Amino acid sequence: MDPAFNSLITQLLSADNEQRKQAEALFEQVKQQPEACAGNLLATLRTAPELEHRSFAAIMMRKVGLSRCSLLAAGSARKGSL
């Protein structure tokens, strides 16, 4: 598991609004690389010792995955029709 991504998850779960706000902006950037984002979320889900981190990763994987899956499915459908 990437220590920087683990730190990002910690900040996303922070009670400090400013820290969480900065982490949310960074996570938006991370989501622009869906494969890396999904890989880090899966690694967190599988290996994080903290239950809160694993739970959060599952929730974010669902949110990120659903939006990305529909885009990937549309791309696959277009490739298959060529």
Residue pairs with C-beta under 8 A, 6 or more apart in sequence:
1 40
1 43
1 44
1 47
1 48
2 40
2 43
5 30
5 40
5 43
5 44
6 44
6 48
6 53
8 23
8 26
8 27
8 30
9 44
9 48
9 53
9 56
9 57
10 53
11 19
11 20
11 22
11 23
11 26
12 20
12 23
12 24
12 27
12 56
13 20
13 52
13 53
13 56
14 20
14 23
27 60
30 36
30 37
30 40
31 37
31 64
34 64
34 68
37 64
38 61
38 64
38 65
38 68
41 57
41 60
41 61
41 64
42 57
42 61
44 53
44 54
44 56
44 57
45 54
45 57
45 58
45 61
48 54
48 57
